[in-house]
Amino acid sequence: MADVKSISQIIEGVSPYYQKKKAPEASHTIVYDSSSETLEPIYFFIIDLLKDMGMAPQKLVDNFSSTPGSGHFA
């Protein structure tokens, strides 16, 4: 099996600027904490916003687990 490189490692391999810097340019975290609203409207708003800005967002991982006792769990 081939060695899989992270995006940061690939960028460092092709860009002299990042080879010297050895650190990501920026790091972002989105936190959404609401017990009364669902996540889907915010998720799709962000996806549409990225597309409107000319970016091509890709879903890398999709993890889903129903809460025991919920209607979807049954």
MIGUMAR-103103 format. One record per residue: residue number from 0; residue in three letters; y, x, z of N, C-alpha, C in turn. Coordinates in steps of 0.2 Angstrom, whole numbers, plus 2048, in hexadecimal, padded with zeros to 3 digits. Last residue first. Example, Ala and Ser with C-alpha at 12.3 -4.5 7.8 and 13.67 -1.06 7.14 Angstrom:
<sites>
<site k="1" r="SER" n_yy="7F5" n_xx="840" n_zz="823" ca_yy="7FB" ca_xx="844" ca_zz="824" c_yy="800" c_xx="840" c_zz="827"/>
<site k="0" r="ALA" n_yy="7E4" n_xx="842" n_zz="827" ca_yy="7EA" ca_xx="83E" ca_zz="827" c_yy="7F0" c_xx="842" c_zz="827"/>
</sites>
This chain:
<sites>
<site k="73" r="ALA" n_yy="811" n_xx="754" n_zz="84F" ca_yy="80B" ca_xx="750" ca_zz="84E" c_yy="809" c_xx="750" c_zz="847"/>
<site k="72" r="PHE" n_yy="81D" n_xx="75A" n_zz="84D" ca_yy="818" ca_xx="75E" ca_zz="84F" c_yy="811" c_xx="75B" c_zz="84E"/>
<site k="71" r="HIS" n_yy="827" n_xx="751" n_zz="84A" ca_yy="824" ca_xx="755" ca_zz="844" c_yy="81E" c_xx="759" c_zz="846"/>
<site k="70" r="GLY" n_yy="82A" n_xx="74B" n_zz="856" ca_yy="827" ca_xx="747" ca_zz="851" c_yy="824" c_xx="74B" c_zz="84B"/>
<site k="69" r="SER" n_yy="826" n_xx="757" n_zz="863" ca_yy="82A" ca_xx="754" ca_zz="85F" c_yy="827" c_xx="750" c_zz="85A"/>
<site k="68" r="GLY" n_yy="81C" n_xx="75D" n_zz="86B" ca_yy="81F" ca_xx="757" ca_zz="86D" c_yy="823" c_xx="753" c_zz="869"/>
<site k="67" r="PRO" n_yy="821" n_xx="76D" n_zz="867" ca_yy="81B" ca_xx="769" ca_zz="869" c_yy="81F" c_xx="763" c_zz="86C"/>
<site k="66" r="THR" n_yy="82B" n_xx="770" n_zz="859" ca_yy="82B" ca_xx="770" ca_zz="860" c_yy="825" c_xx="76B" c_zz="863"/>
<site k="65" r="SER" n_yy="825" n_xx="779" n_zz="84B" ca_yy="828" ca_xx="773" ca_zz="84E" c_yy="827" c_xx="773" c_zz="856"/>
<site k="64" r="SER" n_yy="82C" n_xx="787" n_zz="842" ca_yy="827" ca_xx="784" ca_zz="847" c_yy="82A" c_xx="77E" c_zz="84B"/>
<site k="63" r="PHE" n_yy="82E" n_xx="792" n_zz="835" ca_yy="82F" ca_xx="78B" ca_zz="838" c_yy="82A" c_xx="789" c_zz="83D"/>
<site k="62" r="ASN" n_yy="835" n_xx="79E" n_zz="82C" ca_yy="831" ca_xx="79D" ca_zz="832" c_yy="833" c_xx="796" c_zz="834"/>
<site k="61" r="ASP" n_yy="837" n_xx="7A6" n_zz="81E" ca_yy="838" ca_xx="79F" ca_zz="820" c_yy="833" c_xx="79E" c_zz="826"/>
<site k="60" r="VAL" n_yy="840" n_xx="7B4" n_zz="817" ca_yy="83B" ca_xx="7B2" ca_zz="81C" c_yy="83C" c_xx="7AA" c_zz="81E"/>
<site k="59" r="LEU" n_yy="84A" n_xx="7B5" n_zz="80D" ca_yy="845" ca_xx="7BA" ca_zz="80E" c_yy="83F" c_xx="7B8" c_zz="812"/>
<site k="58" r="LYS" n_yy="852" n_xx="7AC" n_zz="801" ca_yy="84F" ca_xx="7AB" ca_zz="807" c_yy="849" c_xx="7B1" c_zz="808"/>
<site k="57" r="GLN" n_yy="861" n_xx="7B3" n_zz="7FA" ca_yy="85A" ca_xx="7B2" ca_zz="7F9" c_yy="857" c_xx="7B1" c_zz="800"/>
<site k="56" r="PRO" n_yy="871" n_xx="7B0" n_zz="7F1" ca_yy="86D" ca_xx="7B0" ca_zz="7F7" c_yy="865" c_xx="7AF" c_zz="7F6"/>
<site k="55" r="ALA" n_yy="87B" n_xx="7B7" n_zz="7E8" ca_yy="874" ca_xx="7B4" ca_zz="7E6" c_yy="870" c_xx="7B4" c_zz="7EC"/>
<site k="54" r="MET" n_yy="88C" n_xx="7B4" n_zz="7E6" ca_yy="887" ca_xx="7B7" ca_zz="7E9" c_yy="880" c_xx="7B4" c_zz="7E7"/>
<site k="53" r="GLY" n_yy="898" n_xx="7AD" n_zz="7E3" ca_yy="895" ca_xx="7B1" ca_zz="7DE" c_yy="88F" c_xx="7B5" c_zz="7E0"/>
<site k="52" r="MET" n_yy="89D" n_xx="7A4" n_zz="7EB" ca_yy="8A0" ca_xx="7AA" ca_zz="7EB" c_yy="89D" c_xx="7AF" c_zz="7E6"/>
<site k="51" r="ASP" n_yy="894" n_xx="79A" n_zz="7EA" ca_yy="89B" ca_xx="799" ca_zz="7E7" c_yy="89E" c_xx="79F" c_zz="7E7"/>
<site k="50" r="LYS" n_yy="889" n_xx="79F" n_zz="7F1" ca_yy="888" ca_xx="79E" ca_zz="7EA" c_yy="88F" c_xx="79D" c_zz="7E7"/>
<site k="49" r="LEU" n_yy="88F" n_xx="79E" n_zz="7FE" ca_yy="88D" ca_xx="7A5" ca_zz="7FB" c_yy="88C" c_xx="7A4" c_zz="7F4"/>
<site k="48" r="LEU" n_yy="890" n_xx="790" n_zz="7FF" ca_yy="896" ca_xx="795" ca_zz="800" c_yy="894" c_xx="79C" c_zz="7FC"/>
<site k="47" r="ASP" n_yy="883" n_xx="78C" n_zz="7FF" ca_yy="887" ca_xx="78A" ca_zz="7FA" c_yy="88D" c_xx="78F" c_zz="7F9"/>
<site k="46" r="ILE" n_yy="87E" n_xx="792" n_zz="80B" ca_yy="87B" ca_xx="794" ca_zz="805" c_yy="880" c_xx="792" c_zz="7FF"/>
<site k="45" r="ILE" n_yy="887" n_xx="78C" n_zz="814" ca_yy="887" ca_xx="793" ca_zz="814" c_yy="884" c_xx="795" c_zz="80D"/>
<site k="44" r="PHE" n_yy="882" n_xx="77E" n_zz="813" ca_yy="889" ca_xx="780" ca_zz="811" c_yy="88A" c_xx="788" c_zz="810"/>
<site k="43" r="PHE" n_yy="875" n_xx="780" n_zz="817" ca_yy="876" ca_xx="77E" ca_zz="810" c_yy="87E" c_xx="780" c_zz="80E"/>
<site k="42" r="TYR" n_yy="877" n_xx="782" n_zz="824" ca_yy="873" ca_xx="787" ca_zz="820" c_yy="875" c_xx="786" c_zz="819"/>
<site k="41" r="ILE" n_yy="87E" n_xx="777" n_zz="829" ca_yy="881" ca_xx="77D" ca_zz="829" c_yy="87E" c_xx="782" c_zz="825"/>
<site k="40" r="PRO" n_yy="874" n_xx="76D" n_zz="827" ca_yy="87B" ca_xx="76C" ca_zz="823" c_yy="87F" c_xx="773" c_zz="823"/>
<site k="39" r="GLU" n_yy="869" n_xx="772" n_zz="82F" ca_yy="869" ca_xx="771" ca_zz="827" c_yy="870" c_xx="771" c_zz="824"/>
<site k="38" r="LEU" n_yy="869" n_xx="771" n_zz="83C" ca_yy="86B" ca_xx="777" ca_zz="839" c_yy="86C" c_xx="777" c_zz="832"/>
<site k="37" r="THR" n_yy="86F" n_xx="762" n_zz="845" ca_yy="86A" ca_xx="766" ca_zz="842" c_yy="86D" c_xx="76C" c_zz="83E"/>
<site k="36" r="GLU" n_yy="876" n_xx="75F" n_zz="855" ca_yy="877" ca_xx="75F" ca_zz="84E" c_yy="871" c_xx="764" c_zz="84B"/>
<site k="35" r="SER" n_yy="874" n_xx="760" n_zz="863" ca_yy="876" ca_xx="75A" ca_zz="860" c_yy="876" c_xx="759" c_zz="859"/>
<site k="34" r="SER" n_yy="873" n_xx="76D" n_zz="867" ca_yy="86E" ca_xx="769" ca_zz="869" c_yy="86E" c_xx="762" c_zz="865"/>
<site k="33" r="SER" n_yy="878" n_xx="77C" n_zz="860" ca_yy="87A" ca_xx="775" ca_zz="861" c_yy="874" c_xx="771" c_zz="862"/>
<site k="32" r="ASP" n_yy="87C" n_xx="78B" n_zz="85B" ca_yy="879" ca_xx="788" ca_zz="861" c_yy="87C" c_xx="781" c_zz="862"/>
<site k="31" r="TYR" n_yy="87B" n_xx="798" n_zz="851" ca_yy="87C" ca_xx="791" ca_zz="850" c_yy="878" c_xx="78E" c_zz="856"/>
<site k="30" r="VAL" n_yy="881" n_xx="7A7" n_zz="84B" ca_yy="87D" ca_xx="7A4" ca_zz="851" c_yy="87F" c_xx="79C" c_zz="850"/>
<site k="29" r="ILE" n_yy="87F" n_xx="7B4" n_zz="840" ca_yy="881" ca_xx="7AE" ca_zz="841" c_yy="87D" c_xx="7AA" c_zz="846"/>
<site k="28" r="THR" n_yy="885" n_xx="7C5" n_zz="83F" ca_yy="880" ca_xx="7C0" ca_zz="842" c_yy="883" c_xx="7B9" c_zz="842"/>
<site k="27" r="HIS" n_yy="886" n_xx="7D4" n_zz="835" ca_yy="888" ca_xx="7CD" ca_zz="837" c_yy="883" c_xx="7C9" c_zz="83A"/>
<site k="26" r="SER" n_yy="88C" n_xx="7E4" n_zz="832" ca_yy="887" ca_xx="7E0" ca_zz="835" c_yy="889" c_xx="7D9" c_zz="837"/>
<site k="25" r="ALA" n_yy="890" n_xx="7F0" n_zz="826" ca_yy="892" ca_xx="7EB" ca_zz="82A" c_yy="88C" c_xx="7E7" c_zz="82D"/>
<site k="24" r="GLU" n_yy="88B" n_xx="7FC" n_zz="821" ca_yy="892" ca_xx="7FB" ca_zz="821" c_yy="895" c_xx="7F6" c_zz="825"/>
<site k="23" r="PRO" n_yy="87F" n_xx="806" n_zz="82B" ca_yy="881" ca_xx="800" ca_zz="826" c_yy="889" c_xx="7FF" c_zz="827"/>
<site k="22" r="ALA" n_yy="87E" n_xx="817" n_zz="829" ca_yy="87F" ca_xx="811" ca_zz="82D" c_yy="881" c_xx="80C" c_zz="829"/>
<site k="21" r="LYS" n_yy="87F" n_xx="824" n_zz="823" ca_yy="879" ca_xx="822" ca_zz="826" c_yy="87A" c_xx="81C" c_zz="82B"/>
<site k="20" r="LYS" n_yy="889" n_xx="82B" n_zz="81C" ca_yy="88B" ca_xx="827" ca_zz="821" c_yy="885" c_xx="825" c_zz="826"/>
<site k="19" r="LYS" n_yy="883" n_xx="832" n_zz="812" ca_yy="887" ca_xx="836" ca_zz="817" c_yy="888" c_xx="832" c_zz="81D"/>
<site k="18" r="GLN" n_yy="87D" n_xx="828" n_zz="80B" ca_yy="879" ca_xx="82D" ca_zz="80D" c_yy="87C" c_xx="831" c_zz="812"/>
<site k="17" r="TYR" n_yy="888" n_xx="820" n_zz="807" ca_yy="884" ca_xx="81E" ca_zz="80D" c_yy="87F" c_xx="823" c_zz="80F"/>
<site k="16" r="TYR" n_yy="88D" n_xx="828" n_zz="7FD" ca_yy="891" ca_xx="826" ca_zz="802" c_yy="88D" c_xx="824" c_zz="808"/>
<site k="15" r="PRO" n_yy="883" n_xx="829" n_zz="7F3" ca_yy="885" ca_xx="82F" ca_zz="7F7" c_yy="889" c_xx="82D" c_zz="7FD"/>
<site k="14" r="SER" n_yy="876" n_xx="81D" n_zz="7F1" ca_yy="87E" ca_xx="81E" ca_zz="7F2" c_yy="87F" c_xx="824" c_zz="7F6"/>
<site k="13" r="VAL" n_yy="869" n_xx="81C" n_zz="7F1" ca_yy="86C" ca_xx="81C" ca_zz="7EA" c_yy="874" c_xx="81D" c_zz="7EB"/>
<site k="12" r="GLY" n_yy="864" n_xx="81D" n_zz="7FE" ca_yy="860" ca_xx="821" ca_zz="7F9" c_yy="864" c_xx="821" c_zz="7F2"/>
<site k="11" r="GLU" n_yy="86B" n_xx="813" n_zz="805" ca_yy="86C" ca_xx="81A" ca_zz="806" c_yy="869" c_xx="81F" c_zz="801"/>
<site k="10" r="ILE" n_yy="865" n_xx="808" n_zz="7FF" ca_yy="86C" ca_xx="809" ca_zz="7FD" c_yy="86D" c_xx="810" c_zz="7FF"/>
<site k="9" r="ILE" n_yy="858" n_xx="809" n_zz="804" ca_yy="859" ca_xx="809" ca_zz="7FD" c_yy="860" c_xx="80B" c_zz="7FB"/>
<site k="8" r="GLN" n_yy="85B" n_xx="807" n_zz="812" ca_yy="858" ca_xx="80E" ca_zz="80F" c_yy="858" c_xx="80E" c_zz="808"/>
<site k="7" r="SER" n_yy="85F" n_xx="7FA" n_zz="812" ca_yy="864" ca_xx="800" ca_zz="814" c_yy="861" c_xx="807" c_zz="812"/>
<site k="6" r="ILE" n_yy="854" n_xx="7F3" n_zz="80F" ca_yy="85A" ca_xx="7F3" ca_zz="80A" c_yy="85E" c_xx="7F9" c_zz="80C"/>
<site k="5" r="SER" n_yy="845" n_xx="7FD" n_zz="812" ca_yy="84A" ca_xx="7F8" ca_zz="814" c_yy="850" c_xx="7F8" c_zz="80F"/>
<site k="4" r="LYS" n_yy="836" n_xx="800" n_zz="809" ca_yy="83D" ca_xx="802" ca_zz="80B" c_yy="841" c_xx="7FC" c_zz="80D"/>
<site k="3" r="VAL" n_yy="825" n_xx="801" n_zz="80A" ca_yy="82B" ca_xx="7FD" ca_zz="809" c_yy="831" c_xx="7FF" c_zz="80D"/>
<site k="2" r="ASP" n_yy="819" n_xx="80B" n_zz="803" ca_yy="81E" ca_xx="80B" ca_zz="808" c_yy="824" c_xx="807" c_zz="806"/>
<site k="1" r="ALA" n_yy="80B" n_xx="803" n_zz="7FC" ca_yy="811" ca_xx="807" ca_zz="7FB" c_yy="816" c_xx="806" c_zz="801"/>
<site k="0" r="MET" n_yy="7FA" n_xx="804" n_zz="800" ca_yy="800" ca_xx="800" ca_zz="800" c_yy="806" c_xx="804" c_zz="800"/>
</sites>
